[in-house]
């Protein structure tokens, strides 16, 4: 929780805990500890042990802090992209990584290559810089084909040498798929170390394509408590993500919302199980003024989820996910939502404390008692 609350890495949060007595008190210590609580890698093992189910229990605990007020009948739902820690994928870049990784793997398995390509690969990558110049397009295209040929040669030798039971076999199969995929193929692989990543185009002007996992977030309409955070394993239509997200809300929060308010990405269905799905669009032909006012108020309130998602990304480590695999996507999203709920609860406690102090001061002034220092 401290990691997500303070937006720290595993290494940074361990050092932060050893220096901050308030962080130690938050974790249950009663005396100041001067050493490191654990090794940073132990946090990785802990996340693997608790899995997605354990992260959902943490989110459920933060929802319980807000009491029954968090369980609102009407909720707001939206989707966003949780970007993965990968570079922008190109065929040339992936081929170069395959060559370099394959040469290292050949050394581990005793495969003797004709050359290591230590000088060839940098020269072929340097040829890509003039791709948009007058005479550089043909040179860059030729260098890219040469790089892909070298990668295929290395992989053919590794394919025959790496046994099926080896841990490196999955990497070899992933590299073979990358070299064989075409531009128009579906389910393309964009990363060697994160093959589950998929490409999304959300229509943003500053960022045409994003690579990671789509995340569906459910927030209470008035209270702003995050009741569900579901990471989609596939790049599905937003409406298809609504049912598993509401099922997660039922598991975590213990109830089923009556109304889910979404944007036009959720159009096409009026109900999802027992939950009514409301999207902006043409209203009823003979709607009364009250119904129009109620719908307008709903959709104005729906826009409040956008800054909520923005804070998840900028303050609670949802901007770029460094955890591995689809399980890492789900855990990072759930912990970010739990940290956001805990931060909201702490602000509410502080506001109540300030209000109580002001009320006490007014009573002291009315009774002509001296104010406390």
N, C-alpha and C positions, 0 to 999 in steps of 0.2 A: 504494500500500500504506500509506503514512503517513496518507493521508486516511481510510482505513477503520480503521486501527489506532487513531488518535487521535480518531476521530469528529469530523472537522473538515470544513468546507466548502472549496470550491476556493480562495476568497480567504484563508481562515484557514491552510490548509496551506502556501501559498506564503510567507506571513509567518513561520509556524512554522519552515520550512526555513531561512530566512535568519537566524534567531536561535539555532538549536540546532545545535551542532557534531556531536552524535551523529546527528541526522537527516541531516546532510550526509555523514557517514561511512557511514551506512546506504545512501546513494544513490551511493557510490563516490568521493566527493571525498577528497583527501589533504591539502588545505589549506583553512583557513577562508575561506569566501566571504562577502562583506559585502553583496552586491546580491541582488535577487530572481532566482531561477533562471529564471523565465518569467512570462508573463502568465497570470492565472487562467483566462482563456478558452481557453488552449492545452490545458488538461487536457480540456476538452470535445471539442476537435478530435481529441485523441489517443484518447479513448474511442471516438469514431466510427470512427477508422481501424482500431483493433484489432478492434472488434466483439465478438460473442459468442465467436468462435473464439479470439481473443487472450486474453479473460478466462478461458476454460477452460484455456489453457496456463499462465496464472498460478496457477490452482488446482492444476493437475497438479504444478507446481514445489513448491508448499507440501506436497502429499501426499508427494512424493519425499523431502522432508527427514526424514520420520518413518521412512523405510526400509520394509522388508518387513513390519514389525509393523503397519503401517496397513492392509495388505490382509487383512482378517479374513474368514473364511468366513461368519460371521453378522453381519448389519448391521441397524440399526434405521431405520425410515423413518416419516416423519410429514409432514403438510402444515400450513402456516400462511398468514397473509394478509400480504402486503407492501403496506401502505397507500400510496396515491398522494397527492401534494401538492395536494389539492383540498378545497374546503369541502363541507359536507354539502349535497347538491343538492336544491333545490326548484324547482318550475315557475316561481314568481315570481322567484326569484333568477336563474335561467337566462334568463328573458325580459328582465330588467333588463340583464344582461350583453350580450344580443344587441342591445338598443337602443343602449347606450353604444358598443359595438364597431362597430355598423353606422353610427352617425353619424360616427365617425372614419374609417371606410372610405369613406363617401360623400364626405368632404372630399378624400381621396386620389385618388378616381376622377372628381372633378368633377361629382358628382351633387348637384343642388340640392334639399334637403328643405324642406318647408313650415315646419318648426320643428326645433329641436335637442333638445327635451324635457329640457333641463337642470333646469328647475323641476318638470316633471310627474313624472318618475321618482322623485325623493326623496319627493314627497308620496304617491305610490301605494305605495311601500315602507313609509312610516310608517303607512299604514292597516292593514298586516298585524300590527301589534303588539297590537291588540285582538281577535284572531281567536277567543280562548277566552272572551271576556267575553259578557255577555248580549246586547247589541245590536251587538257588533263583528263577529260572524261574517258577517253579510250584507254589511256595509261592506267587510270584507277580501276576500270573494269577488268583489264587484263591482270592487274595485281590481285584483285579479289578472286578471280578464277584460279590463279596460281595458288593462292592461300587455301582455297577450298580443296584443291587437288592434293596439297601437302597434308591437310587434315585427314582426307580420305585415306591416304597412304598409311599414315600413323595408326588410324583406327583399324584398318584391315589387319595389321600386325598384332595389335592389342586384342582384337576380337578372337584371334586364334590362340593367344597365349594366356589370357585371363580366364581362370576356371569359373564355372557357374556358381560355386559356393563362396567365391571371394566377395568381400565387401565392395570392391571396385567394379563389380559387374554392372551394378545399376548405373554408375557413371558412364560406362562404355555404351550401354543401351541408350541412354539419354543423348549422348553425343552422336550416335548413329542416326537417331531420329532427327536431330537438328540438321545434319548434313543432307538428309534425304527429303526434308520438307520443302514444299514449293510456296510461292507467294500467295496463291489463292487457297491454300489448305486451311481447313478448320482445325481447332485444338492444337495450334502451333505451340512450340516450346520456346520460351524467351530467355531462359536462364539455365545454366548448368547446375547450380546449387539450389535453385528454387524452380523445379520443373512444373509445379502446380500453378504458377502465376499465369494469369490471363490478361488480355488487353481490353481496356474499356475506353470508349469515346463518350464523354459526358457533355460535349458541346461547349467546353470552356475555351474562351478565346486565347488565354495565355498558356493553356496546356491542352493540346488537342487529344493526346493519348495518355492514359495512365496505366501502369502495370502493377497489379497487386490483387486484392480481393475486395469484392463489394461487401459493404456492411449495412445492415438494416437496424435502425435505432427507433425505439418507442419511448416517448416522453409524455408524462402527464400534462394535460392541456393547461392547467392553471398553476400547479405546484412546481413543474419543471423537473420532477424526479425522473431519472432514467429507469424505466421498468423492464426494458429488454434490449439486448444488443446481440444480434445474430450475424455471424460471418458466413457468407454464401460460398459453398465450394465450387459453384459454377457461375458463369456470367449470365444469370437468368433475368427475365423481365421482372420489374419491381413488384408487380402484383403476385407473381409466383413465390416471392419471398415472404409474403404477408402471413401465410398460414404457419410455417415453422417459427416465425418470429412471435406470433401470438401464442403459440404453444409454449415457447420459452417463457413468455410473460406469465402464463398460467403455472408453470413449474416454479418460477423464481418468486413472483409476487403473490401467488396463491389465489388468483381470481382471473376472470375473463372480461376484458373491457366490452362495454356495450356498443361503443362507436369508435371507429378508427378514422381519423381525418388525415388525408394524404393529398399530394399534388397530382397533376395530371398523369404522372408516371404510373399511378395505381388505377387508372380508368379501365373499364371493361368488366368490372364485377361490382355488384351492389352489396353483396354479403360474403363474408368469409367465415363459414360456420355460423355461430350465433352472433357474430359481430357485424354490425352495419358499417359498410365502407362508404365514406363521403368524400367526393372529389369536386373541385371547382368546375363549373360548366354552366350549361343552361339549367335553370331551376324549373320548378313547376309552372305551368302556364297560368294557372289561376291561384298562385301563391298569395297569401295575405301579406300585409306590411310587416306583421310580426315574424312570419317565416322568413321573409327576405332579410330582415334585420338580424335574425338569429344566424342565418347562413353567412352573412357578411362578417359577423363577429367571430364565427368559427374559423373562417379562412384567414382573417387577420391574425388570429391567435396561432394558426398553423405556421405562420412565418417565423414564430419565435424559436422553432427548432433549428433554424439555420445558424444563428449565433451559438446555440448550444453545441452543435457539431463543430463549429469553428473553435470553440474553447477546448473541446476534446482533442482537436488536432494540435493546437498551439500550446496547450498547458498540460496535457495528460498523455503524451507520447503516442497519439494516434496518427500524427503526421507521416511518420515513416516507421514501419514495423521491422524490427531487427530480430524477431523470434522466427525460428525455422518451421517451415511446413504449414499445412492448413490448421493443425492444432495450435501452432504459435499464433496464427491469425486470430483464432477464436479467443485464446487466452489474453492476448494483448488488448483486444476490443473489450472483453468483459472487465479486465482490471482497470482500463481507462474509464469505463462507465461507473465502476465502483468508486474510484477515486473522485470522480466528479460529484457523485451523490454525497460522499463523505465531506467534501469541500463545501457543498451547499448546506449541509447540516451544521457544520462548524460556523458558517456565517450566520445562520439563523440563531444559533445559541448565543453568539456574540451580540447580535441585535437585541435579543431578549434581555441580556445582561445590561446593556446600555440603557434600554427602556426602564428596567427595574431601578437602576441607579438614579436616573432622572426623576422617577416617581418618588423615590426616597428623599431626594434633595427638595422637591416641592413640598413634601410633608414636613421636612425639617424647617423650611422657610415659613410655612404657615404656622407652625408651633413655636417659631422664634427660637429654635435650637441652633447651636453653632454647627455649621456644615463640617462634615468629616474632611480631613486633609486629603 
